Amino acid sequence: MAEQKRKILPLVWLAFALALAAFLHWYSPLLLLLQPPWNWIGLAPAIFGFWMMVVSARQFLKVETGLVPFNEATVLVTGGFFRYTRNPMYLGMVLLLGGIAMLLGSLSPFLPIPFFVLVIQRNFIEGEERFLEDAFGEDYLDYKRKVRRWL
């Protein structure tokens, strides 16, 4: 059953969370938090989150290691954003979601974020960490001791 959950890739979950955030804002808006022009503040985390995802993915491609979750990893990437968080691509997704929620301005678009984090944590991060421990042993455990999962 756990393998079935993993077949839906994180980017699909992100697209679903973004669509749900927009749907909730337009069809069931709760409490307006940020009115124009203040909602434009959301551009900063949205752009930074997207950039973080792209830069981190490019690091994987540069060293030719698996970018898709649970595919074989050939190199333990620890530079760039990986110096500060073990999951910069997922953190970037959360920042993107938060930024879009801010741009929309109401409370409703923020509601999918904790569920997205839970899905990513349970269906991807926990398994990926076990996978990396098996693949890289003490090197990964040392990295894990030094760098936090999220921030």
Number of C-alpha atoms within 10 A of each C-alpha: 5 10 9 8 12 17 12 11 14 20 11 11 16 21 13 14 21 23 14 18 25 19 14 19 22 14 9 13 17 14 11 12 14 18 13 10 8 12 18 16 16 21 17 15 20 23 16 16 24 20 16 22 21 14 17 23 17 13 18 18 12 9 12 12 17 15 15 12 17 16 11 13 18 14 14 16 18 15 10 13 17 19 15 16 19 22 19 24 22 25 20 23 28 22 23 26 27 24 26 25 28 25 22 25 25 22 19 23 29 24 16 20 21 11 12 20 18 12 16 18 15 14 21 19 20 11 17 16 17 12 17 19 15 12 16 14 12 11 12 19 14 10 16 15 9 13 16 14 17 11 10
